[in-house]
Amino acid sequence: MPQAHRRPRSFWTAQAEAFHASGLSVRDFCEARDLHTGTFRYWLGRLGLSARKTNDTSPALRLLPVTISEPSTPEAPATERAVVEFEGLRMELPTSVDPEWVGRLFLELRATC
């Protein structure tokens, strides 16, 4: 790219802010503004910004309070299994299960019940 056509950092900062406010994909945003997607992605990375949309409508992941009690099966040692209860839902799970996964599971179960 010739030196005369180079754009300053302030231009790319403004474009990045507009992109995050737009809700568009990188491809659609760049097409609408006649920007090269590779260059735009380069500048997003250089500015330490993400290409992900900030107006994502998926629910934010959060940990849920749980009560852990002794397992109901006597053959499974308490150190290997845990009973998880939340809003009337009860599950007996291995203690190795990822707590974030359990949180997402309960959110989904609560949303569908």
Backbone as ProteinMPNN parsed JSONL, in Angstrom:
{"seq_chain_A": "MPQAHRRPRSFWTAQAEAFHASGLSVRDFCEARDLHTGTFRYWLGRLGLSARKTNDTSPALRLLPVTISEPSTPEAPATERAVVEFEGLRMELPTSVDPEWVGRLFLELRATC", "coords_chain_A": {"N_chain_A": [[0.86, -1.177, 0.0], [0.67, 2.171, -0.88], [2.393, 4.862, 0.737], [0.882, 7.225, 0.921], [-1.72, 6.315, 1.145], [-1.951, 5.127, 3.572], [-3.523, 4.691, 6.689], [-4.055, 6.429, 9.763], [-3.523, 5.323, 13.187], [-5.604, 6.301, 14.771], [-7.749, 6.333, 12.999], [-8.246, 3.572, 12.663], [-8.871, 2.896, 15.262], [-11.276, 4.288, 15.609], [-12.783, 2.94, 13.676], [-12.849, 0.358, 14.771], [-14.312, 0.823, 17.124], [-16.744, 1.61, 15.988], [-17.377, -0.756, 14.672], [-17.806, -2.584, 16.826], [-20.049, -1.421, 17.934], [-21.85, -1.747, 15.914], [-22.895, -4.363, 15.543], [-22.578, -5.971, 13.372], [-21.097, -8.585, 11.326], [-17.553, -9.11, 10.838], [-16.977, -9.311, 8.131], [-19.313, -8.208, 6.882], [-19.29, -5.626, 7.986], [-16.834, -4.603, 7.025], [-17.285, -4.755, 4.292], [-19.375, -2.911, 3.976], [-18.027, -0.564, 4.547], [-16.009, -0.475, 2.774], [-13.526, -1.7, 3.413], [-10.59, -3.696, 3.728], [-10.849, -6.958, 4.854], [-8.788, -8.495, 6.019], [-6.885, -6.554, 6.724], [-8.399, -5.068, 8.512], [-8.891, -6.981, 10.542], [-6.248, -7.355, 11.341], [-5.712, -4.837, 12.494], [-7.593, -4.836, 14.57], [-6.501, -6.818, 16.197], [-4.005, -5.621, 16.719], [-4.786, -3.427, 18.164], [-5.624, -4.679, 20.378], [-8.18, -5.674, 20.536], [-11.228, -7.548, 20.158], [-12.693, -9.546, 17.556], [-15.158, -10.447, 18.007], [-18.672, -10.057, 18.354], [-20.076, -7.558, 20.412], [-22.662, -7.318, 21.17], [-23.851, -9.746, 21.662], [-26.492, -11.989, 22.103], [-26.618, -14.187, 23.712], [-26.957, -15.694, 26.945], [-25.039, -14.5, 29.683], [-22.387, -16.319, 31.122], [-22.506, -17.55, 34.356], [-21.633, -18.44, 37.674], [-23.484, -20.581, 39.782], [-25.059, -20.666, 42.993], [-24.681, -23.541, 44.96], [-25.654, -26.47, 46.817], [-23.811, -28.842, 48.429], [-23.96, -32.152, 49.304], [-23.72, -35.289, 51.128], [-23.253, -38.185, 49.091], [-25.936, -40.238, 47.785], [-25.562, -42.873, 47.237], [-24.143, -45.565, 48.829], [-21.886, -47.053, 48.011], [-20.2, -45.379, 46.607], [-17.512, -43.405, 47.366], [-17.474, -40.374, 49.338], [-15.633, -38.51, 48.483], [-15.476, -38.798, 45.776], [-17.885, -38.31, 44.508], [-20.547, -35.916, 44.269], [-23.499, -34.349, 45.469], [-25.566, -32.17, 43.869], [-27.668, -29.468, 44.266], [-30.168, -27.263, 43.13], [-32.607, -24.852, 43.037], [-34.695, -26.795, 43.356], [-33.831, -28.737, 41.615], [-31.905, -31.663, 41.416], [-28.825, -33.314, 41.332], [-26.507, -35.967, 41.14], [-23.159, -35.999, 40.877], [-19.869, -36.726, 39.557], [-17.019, -35.536, 41.362], [-15.125, -34.51, 39.724], [-16.281, -33.129, 37.661], [-16.541, -30.233, 35.654], [-17.127, -27.145, 37.195], [-18.168, -24.872, 35.848], [-19.442, -26.011, 33.67], [-21.474, -27.384, 34.998], [-22.88, -25.195, 35.985], [-23.818, -24.046, 33.551], [-25.394, -26.174, 32.683], [-27.435, -26.265, 34.674], [-28.573, -23.74, 34.212], [-29.664, -24.128, 31.65], [-31.426, -26.258, 32.197], [-33.155, -24.992, 33.993], [-34.236, -23.053, 32.336], [-35.732, -24.559, 30.577], [-37.553, -25.928, 32.092]], "CA_chain_A": [[0.0, 0.0, 0.0], [1.489, 3.384, -0.911], [2.416, 5.639, 1.981], [-0.189, 8.228, 0.898], [-2.999, 5.692, 1.464], [-1.957, 4.553, 4.922], [-4.439, 5.373, 7.602], [-3.465, 6.504, 11.107], [-4.078, 4.479, 14.248], [-6.875, 6.884, 15.211], [-8.768, 5.883, 12.046], [-8.58, 2.183, 12.967], [-9.538, 2.886, 16.57], [-12.663, 4.703, 15.359], [-13.444, 1.851, 12.945], [-13.075, -0.727, 15.717], [-15.426, 1.225, 17.99], [-17.959, 1.55, 15.164], [-17.667, -2.171, 14.432], [-18.385, -3.181, 18.028], [-21.384, -0.85, 18.145], [-22.714, -2.052, 14.766], [-23.53, -5.667, 15.592], [-22.327, -6.672, 12.116], [-19.927, -9.445, 11.244], [-16.392, -8.408, 10.288], [-17.128, -9.271, 6.673], [-20.346, -7.238, 6.515], [-18.829, -4.291, 8.373], [-15.789, -4.175, 6.09], [-17.907, -4.567, 2.975], [-20.136, -1.664, 4.01], [-17.107, 0.574, 4.644], [-14.964, -0.66, 1.766], [-12.273, -2.008, 4.099], [-10.082, -5.046, 3.522], [-11.086, -7.68, 6.117], [-7.513, -8.882, 6.62], [-6.302, -5.359, 7.347], [-9.223, -4.722, 9.663], [-8.594, -7.952, 11.597], [-4.9, -7.031, 11.822], [-5.796, -3.684, 13.389], [-8.294, -5.256, 15.795], [-5.501, -7.492, 17.03], [-2.983, -4.658, 17.132], [-5.404, -2.572, 19.184], [-5.98, -5.522, 21.52], [-9.63, -5.823, 20.551], [-11.741, -8.801, 19.634], [-13.599, -9.463, 16.412], [-16.457, -10.947, 18.423], [-19.699, -9.043, 18.554], [-20.312, -7.254, 21.82], [-24.09, -7.339, 21.466], [-24.271, -11.135, 21.617], [-27.698, -12.125, 22.916], [-26.575, -15.37, 24.553], [-26.84, -15.289, 28.342], [-23.688, -14.511, 30.246], [-22.113, -17.448, 31.993], [-22.277, -17.185, 35.743], [-21.678, -19.576, 38.581], [-24.69, -20.607, 40.593], [-24.855, -21.228, 44.332], [-25.125, -24.933, 45.059], [-25.487, -27.145, 48.091], [-23.192, -30.148, 48.227], [-24.215, -33.031, 50.445], [-23.2, -36.644, 50.978], [-23.924, -38.919, 48.007], [-26.969, -41.159, 48.248], [-25.14, -44.258, 47.008], [-23.111, -45.876, 49.815], [-20.675, -47.632, 47.44], [-19.353, -44.326, 46.044], [-16.937, -42.56, 48.427], [-17.883, -38.967, 49.295], [-14.624, -37.708, 47.802], [-15.564, -38.994, 44.334], [-19.178, -37.869, 43.988], [-21.186, -34.831, 45.009], [-24.891, -34.089, 45.149], [-25.721, -30.746, 43.578], [-29.083, -29.089, 44.266], [-30.422, -25.867, 42.802], [-34.001, -24.564, 42.71], [-35.473, -28.014, 43.244], [-33.155, -29.711, 40.765], [-30.9, -32.401, 42.19], [-27.997, -34.205, 40.527], [-25.339, -36.56, 41.766], [-22.125, -35.914, 39.852], [-18.484, -36.915, 40.003], [-16.407, -34.27, 41.773], [-14.229, -34.046, 38.66], [-17.037, -32.374, 36.666], [-16.226, -28.807, 35.6], [-18.199, -26.347, 37.814], [-18.8, -23.991, 34.858], [-20.366, -26.85, 32.908], [-22.631, -27.62, 35.864], [-23.647, -23.943, 35.981], [-24.527, -23.937, 32.266], [-26.416, -27.217, 32.673], [-28.567, -25.833, 35.481], [-29.242, -22.642, 33.511], [-30.459, -24.719, 30.584], [-32.521, -26.997, 32.801], [-34.099, -24.029, 34.561], [-34.892, -22.357, 31.23], [-36.663, -25.451, 29.884], [-38.532, -26.537, 33.032]], "C_chain_A": [[0.9, 1.231, 0.0], [1.341, 4.178, 0.38], [1.25, 6.627, 2.052], [-1.542, 7.629, 1.306], [-3.036, 5.051, 2.848], [-2.842, 5.379, 5.838], [-3.85, 5.352, 9.002], [-4.186, 5.575, 12.086], [-5.441, 4.999, 14.708], [-8.027, 6.476, 14.284], [-9.22, 4.469, 12.411], [-9.25, 2.047, 14.327], [-11.008, 3.254, 16.404], [-13.437, 3.609, 14.624], [-13.777, 0.697, 13.881], [-14.247, -0.409, 16.64], [-16.751, 1.152, 17.231], [-18.367, 0.104, 14.902], [-18.351, -2.794, 15.643], [-19.78, -2.648, 18.316], [-22.368, -1.303, 17.069], [-23.477, -3.363, 14.891], [-23.336, -6.486, 14.329], [-21.17, -7.645, 12.25], [-18.778, -8.619, 10.675], [-16.562, -8.244, 8.783], [-18.145, -8.214, 6.242], [-19.919, -5.809, 6.84], [-17.813, -3.765, 7.361], [-16.351, -3.925, 4.696], [-18.648, -3.237, 2.914], [-19.231, -0.434, 4.004], [-15.941, 0.493, 3.663], [-13.585, -0.833, 2.396], [-11.867, -3.431, 3.771], [-10.192, -5.789, 4.853], [-9.786, -8.093, 6.796], [-6.85, -7.725, 7.34], [-7.075, -4.981, 8.604], [-8.961, -5.677, 10.826], [-7.203, -7.71, 12.19], [-4.97, -5.895, 12.836], [-6.574, -4.005, 14.663], [-7.313, -5.927, 16.746], [-4.465, -6.53, 17.561], [-3.497, -3.734, 18.235], [-5.821, -3.366, 20.424], [-7.47, -5.731, 21.652], [-10.031, -7.136, 19.907], [-12.624, -8.553, 18.431], [-14.985, -9.977, 16.778], [-17.416, -9.8, 18.636], [-19.914, -8.812, 20.034], [-21.782, -7.289, 22.176], [-24.646, -8.75, 21.329], [-25.446, -11.309, 22.567], [-27.677, -13.382, 23.78], [-26.366, -14.95, 26.009], [-25.405, -15.408, 28.835], [-23.541, -15.714, 31.167], [-21.87, -16.927, 33.397], [-22.354, -18.445, 36.579], [-22.901, -19.455, 39.468], [-24.37, -21.146, 41.978], [-25.416, -22.646, 44.368], [-24.915, -25.427, 46.482], [-24.923, -28.523, 47.81], [-23.405, -30.966, 49.493], [-23.624, -34.4, 50.148], [-23.945, -37.355, 49.842], [-24.924, -39.925, 48.573], [-26.584, -42.611, 48.044], [-23.986, -44.589, 47.94], [-21.831, -46.428, 49.201], [-19.732, -46.585, 46.844], [-18.806, -43.467, 47.186], [-17.312, -41.092, 48.227], [-16.881, -38.105, 48.542], [-14.717, -37.811, 46.281], [-16.859, -38.484, 43.728], [-19.736, -36.76, 44.875], [-22.632, -34.71, 44.552], [-25.031, -32.582, 44.998], [-27.211, -30.454, 43.487], [-29.201, -27.606, 43.97], [-31.865, -25.72, 42.365], [-34.819, -25.827, 42.456], [-34.879, -29.056, 42.308], [-32.048, -30.364, 41.567], [-30.155, -33.345, 41.255], [-26.846, -34.728, 41.363], [-24.277, -36.682, 40.678], [-20.758, -36.26, 40.413], [-17.884, -35.559, 40.375], [-15.463, -33.716, 40.718], [-14.951, -33.225, 37.597], [-16.712, -30.882, 36.789], [-17.377, -27.987, 36.185], [-18.893, -25.407, 36.828], [-19.791, -24.768, 34.004], [-21.627, -27.105, 33.719], [-23.507, -26.367, 35.897], [-24.448, -23.773, 34.697], [-25.658, -24.955, 32.178], [-27.638, -26.782, 33.469], [-29.306, -24.654, 34.865], [-30.15, -23.169, 32.414], [-31.653, -25.473, 31.136], [-33.588, -26.057, 33.359], [-34.886, -23.341, 33.453], [-35.936, -23.239, 30.551], [-37.713, -26.066, 30.787], [-39.658, -25.589, 33.332]], "O_chain_A": [[1.814, 1.315, 0.82], [0.292, 4.159, 1.024], [0.69, 6.843, 3.127], [-2.421, 8.359, 1.766], [-4.058, 4.491, 3.244], [-2.889, 6.606, 5.754], [-3.216, 4.373, 9.395], [-5.3, 5.115, 11.837], [-6.336, 4.207, 15.003], [-9.155, 6.295, 14.741], [-10.417, 4.189, 12.467], [-10.101, 1.179, 14.518], [-11.883, 2.613, 16.985], [-14.611, 3.377, 14.914], [-14.861, 0.12, 13.798], [-15.081, -1.275, 16.908], [-17.756, 0.688, 17.769], [-19.553, -0.225, 14.907], [-19.372, -3.465, 15.497], [-20.607, -3.359, 18.885], [-23.58, -1.254, 17.277], [-24.597, -3.468, 14.393], [-23.874, -7.588, 14.221], [-20.362, -7.544, 13.173], [-18.999, -7.555, 10.098], [-16.321, -7.169, 8.233], [-17.873, -7.418, 5.344], [-20.161, -4.891, 6.056], [-17.915, -2.629, 6.898], [-15.936, -2.992, 4.008], [-18.56, -2.518, 1.919], [-19.625, 0.623, 3.51], [-15.008, 1.293, 3.721], [-12.611, -0.207, 1.98], [-12.727, -4.286, 3.557], [-9.689, -5.312, 5.87], [-9.69, -8.047, 8.022], [-6.317, -7.89, 8.437], [-6.49, -4.621, 9.625], [-8.825, -5.239, 11.969], [-7.007, -7.844, 13.398], [-4.365, -5.972, 13.905], [-6.24, -3.491, 15.731], [-7.295, -5.644, 17.944], [-4.082, -6.61, 18.728], [-2.748, -3.316, 19.117], [-6.31, -2.795, 21.399], [-7.976, -5.944, 22.755], [-9.243, -7.755, 19.192], [-13.229, -7.489, 18.296], [-15.894, -9.947, 15.948], [-17.022, -8.708, 19.046], [-19.933, -9.758, 20.822], [-22.13, -7.291, 23.357], [-25.794, -8.926, 20.92], [-25.408, -10.836, 23.703], [-28.632, -13.626, 24.518], [-25.679, -13.965, 26.278], [-24.666, -16.311, 28.442], [-24.465, -16.072, 31.898], [-21.116, -15.975, 33.596], [-23.055, -19.396, 36.232], [-23.3, -18.356, 39.855], [-23.495, -21.999, 42.12], [-26.507, -22.904, 43.858], [-24.115, -24.882, 47.242], [-25.499, -29.287, 47.035], [-23.077, -30.535, 50.598], [-23.097, -34.643, 49.063], [-25.144, -37.142, 49.661], [-24.773, -40.4, 49.699], [-27.214, -43.5, 48.619], [-22.937, -43.95, 47.854], [-20.769, -46.291, 49.809], [-18.564, -46.889, 46.601], [-19.592, -42.854, 47.909], [-17.451, -40.624, 47.097], [-17.255, -37.059, 48.011], [-14.112, -37.009, 45.569], [-16.911, -38.247, 42.522], [-19.436, -36.681, 46.066], [-22.945, -34.943, 43.385], [-24.659, -31.818, 45.889], [-27.934, -31.104, 42.731], [-28.435, -26.793, 44.488], [-32.304, -26.386, 41.428], [-35.544, -25.92, 41.466], [-35.399, -30.169, 42.229], [-31.335, -29.693, 42.313], [-30.767, -34.083, 40.483], [-26.285, -34.01, 42.192], [-24.471, -37.381, 39.683], [-20.516, -36.106, 41.61], [-18.214, -34.545, 39.76], [-15.043, -32.562, 40.813], [-14.299, -32.673, 36.71], [-16.621, -30.345, 37.893], [-18.508, -28.119, 35.716], [-20.093, -25.167, 36.958], [-20.853, -24.254, 33.654], [-22.733, -27.048, 33.18], [-24.733, -26.464, 35.844], [-25.62, -23.399, 34.74], [-26.739, -24.655, 31.671], [-28.764, -26.916, 32.99], [-30.529, -24.566, 34.976], [-31.281, -22.707, 32.266], [-32.764, -25.353, 30.619], [-34.784, -26.307, 33.21], [-36.077, -23.075, 33.614], [-36.916, -22.73, 30.008], [-38.67, -26.667, 30.3], [-40.563, -25.927, 34.095]]}, "name": "protein", "num_of_chains": 1, "seq": "MPQAHRRPRSFWTAQAEAFHASGLSVRDFCEARDLHTGTFRYWLGRLGLSARKTNDTSPALRLLPVTISEPSTPEAPATERAVVEFEGLRMELPTSVDPEWVGRLFLELRATC"}
